[in-house]
Amino acid sequence: MSGPLIKVPTIDRDFWILKLLTTAGGEALSDYLAGRSVVLAGVVGVLLLVLGGALQLRTRSYQPVPYWLFAAAIAVFGTMLADGMHVVLGVPYPVTSTVYAAALALVFLLWHRATGTIDIHTVTAGRPEVYYWCAVGAAFALGTALGDFAAFSLGLGYLASAVLFGVLFAATLLLHHRARWGVTVTFWSAYVLTRPFGASVADYLGKPAGHGGGRGWGDGLVALGLFAAFTLMLIRVANRYEGVAHLVSSSDESV
């Protein structure tokens, strides 16, 4: 008798590409909506989160489209959480970074106490998945706050921040995939770092030169381009997943 079905994808190159596209696209789209109306941004962010969560939590096992649509929704909402604390409430970036780091640590603690692990390869429906998505949300918010902290509090600007977090992400990913050193710790470290890396790239492309040294392409155009690339990549991944699932099903039937 088979065990519970895993609800997360294989951690491969496609995973990290889609993760980076959601982080960068979520940053650009959230900023674009907030620039039009804070209320509109909040409504759209919550609506995307609810719809994405409803689709993902109803699945029995990992399915690429519901999973990544929910991840993209959290990317948009996570940006709003981090930006809201600073822009609306006036909380400094060092404080928001600390708050979301503590929130992520608390999620990990509760998750580990409830299930005995925070390894994503054990994420099944029910409590493990709920803790997983809470960790994802906290990681998105923390990454957004860290990116803004580096760009503004440290005065690095968007481009230097993107380079800094890109190097840190690549080094952590190398430890995770090649050295296999502390696979759970390095995975979550890389996961958090995708956010400030992707968000800094999106901000560098979209924001004007007088705001962190951006290129001035516009948040809307950047969001459109990134989510177009995300959609094409997701279609490719979903088609390949369906092909593999069909082969496995055919093999099982022939046995």
Beta strands, then each sheet from edge to edge (+ up, - down):
end
